[in-house]
Amino acid sequence: MIKQISVLIENEIGTLSEVTDVLAADDINIKAFSVFDTPYVGILRLVVDRADDAEKILSEKGFGFKIGYVVGIEIEDEPGALNRVLKLLAEEKFFVNYMYSMVLRGDKAPLMVIDVVDGEKAEKYLKTKGIKVV
């Protein structure tokens, strides 16, 4: 499972860079992110290279955040690859809350980040089906 940090941010100009500023100042590399907005607040979901350090820094700077765990899977860059994984999850009744991609991985296969109900069980299941979980 991958540690994910979800930061609450205001829907105002510059709030995203306030978060990235404090992470960049401590040389924390953002590996994947997703931004979701509502009329009042946004949620910035992050996967970083040093999650424990990021937690400490965000806490010290007064950001509201929560820690969660997501499943990371490698997806081949070919038609139908994502569909095969989603069908496997659906067949076993795993509910996918959201997902986003982390595609810049050098010469490695793209990675999908999936938040799924009962993530540990889903991770084990996907492994039995030959899906590479990271």
C-alpha positions as CSV (number, residue, x, y, z in Angstrom):
1,M,0.0,0.0,0.0
2,I,1.1,3.5,-0.7
3,K,0.8,6.3,1.8
4,Q,-1.2,9.2,0.5
5,I,-1.6,12.7,2.0
6,S,-4.9,14.5,1.5
7,V,-4.5,18.3,2.2
8,L,-7.5,20.6,2.6
9,I,-7.0,23.8,0.7
10,E,-9.1,26.9,0.1
11,N,-10.4,27.5,-3.5
12,E,-8.3,30.6,-3.9
13,I,-5.5,31.6,-6.2
14,G,-2.1,30.5,-4.8
15,T,-3.3,27.9,-2.3
16,L,-1.9,25.0,-4.3
17,S,1.5,26.7,-4.4
18,E,1.5,27.3,-0.6
19,V,1.5,23.5,-0.2
20,T,4.1,22.8,-2.9
21,D,6.3,25.7,-1.5
22,V,6.7,24.0,1.9
23,L,7.3,20.6,0.4
24,A,9.9,22.0,-2.2
25,A,11.7,23.9,0.6
26,D,12.5,20.6,2.3
27,D,13.3,18.8,-1.0
28,I,10.2,16.6,-0.9
29,N,9.4,15.3,-4.3
30,I,5.8,15.0,-5.4
31,K,5.4,11.7,-7.3
32,A,1.7,11.9,-8.1
33,F,-1.1,14.2,-7.3
34,S,-4.8,14.8,-7.8
35,V,-6.9,17.9,-7.1
36,F,-10.6,17.8,-6.4
37,D,-12.6,20.9,-5.7
38,T,-16.0,21.7,-4.1
39,P,-17.6,25.2,-4.0
40,Y,-15.7,25.9,-0.7
41,V,-12.6,23.8,-0.4
42,G,-10.3,21.7,-2.4
43,I,-8.6,18.4,-1.7
44,L,-5.1,18.0,-2.8
45,R,-4.1,14.3,-2.8
46,L,-0.3,13.6,-2.9
47,V,2.0,10.7,-3.1
48,V,5.5,12.0,-2.2
49,D,8.9,10.4,-1.8
50,R,9.2,11.1,1.9
51,A,5.7,10.9,3.3
52,D,6.7,11.0,7.0
53,D,8.7,14.2,6.6
54,A,5.9,15.8,4.5
55,E,3.4,15.0,7.3
56,K,5.7,16.7,9.9
57,I,6.2,19.8,7.7
58,L,2.6,20.2,6.8
59,S,1.6,19.9,10.5
60,E,4.2,22.4,11.6
61,K,2.9,24.9,8.9
62,G,-0.7,24.5,10.1
63,F,-2.1,22.7,7.1
64,G,-5.2,20.4,7.6
65,F,-4.6,17.0,6.2
66,K,-5.3,13.3,6.6
67,I,-3.2,10.2,5.9
68,G,-4.6,7.3,3.9
69,Y,-3.4,4.4,2.0
70,V,-4.0,3.6,-1.6
71,V,-3.2,0.7,-3.9
72,G,-0.6,1.3,-6.6
73,I,-0.6,-1.0,-9.7
74,E,1.5,-1.0,-12.8
75,I,-0.6,-0.7,-16.0
76,E,0.8,-1.7,-19.4
77,D,0.6,1.1,-22.0
78,E,-1.9,-0.7,-24.3
79,P,-5.6,-0.5,-25.1
80,G,-7.8,-2.3,-22.5
81,A,-5.1,-2.6,-19.8
82,L,-7.0,-0.3,-17.3
83,N,-10.3,-1.9,-18.2
84,R,-9.0,-5.4,-17.3
85,V,-8.0,-4.2,-13.8
86,L,-11.3,-2.4,-13.2
87,K,-13.3,-5.4,-14.3
88,L,-11.3,-7.6,-11.9
89,L,-12.1,-5.3,-9.1
90,A,-15.8,-5.1,-10.1
91,E,-16.1,-8.9,-10.3
92,E,-15.0,-9.2,-6.7
93,K,-17.2,-6.3,-5.6
94,F,-14.4,-3.9,-4.7
95,F,-15.7,-0.3,-4.7
96,V,-13.3,2.2,-6.3
97,N,-13.6,5.6,-4.6
98,Y,-11.3,7.4,-7.0
99,M,-8.1,7.0,-8.9
100,Y,-5.3,8.9,-10.6
101,S,-2.2,8.2,-12.5
102,M,1.5,8.5,-11.9
103,V,3.0,8.2,-15.4
104,L,6.5,9.6,-15.2
105,R,8.5,6.6,-14.0
106,G,11.4,6.6,-16.4
107,D,11.4,3.3,-18.3
108,K,8.9,1.6,-16.0
109,A,5.3,0.9,-16.8
110,P,2.8,3.7,-15.8
111,L,1.3,3.4,-12.3
112,M,-2.3,3.9,-11.4
113,V,-3.1,5.0,-7.8
114,I,-6.5,3.6,-6.7
115,D,-8.4,4.3,-3.5
116,V,-10.5,1.2,-3.0
117,V,-12.7,0.1,-0.1
118,D,-10.7,-2.7,1.7
119,G,-7.5,-1.8,0.0
120,E,-5.4,-4.5,1.6
121,K,-7.7,-7.2,0.5
122,A,-8.0,-5.7,-3.0
123,E,-4.2,-5.5,-3.2
124,K,-3.9,-9.2,-2.3
125,Y,-6.6,-10.2,-4.8
126,L,-4.9,-8.2,-7.7
127,K,-1.6,-9.9,-7.0
128,T,-3.3,-13.4,-7.4
129,K,-4.5,-12.2,-10.8
130,G,-1.0,-11.3,-12.0
131,I,-1.3,-7.6,-11.5
132,K,1.9,-6.0,-10.4
133,V,1.2,-4.1,-7.2
134,V,3.8,-1.6,-5.9
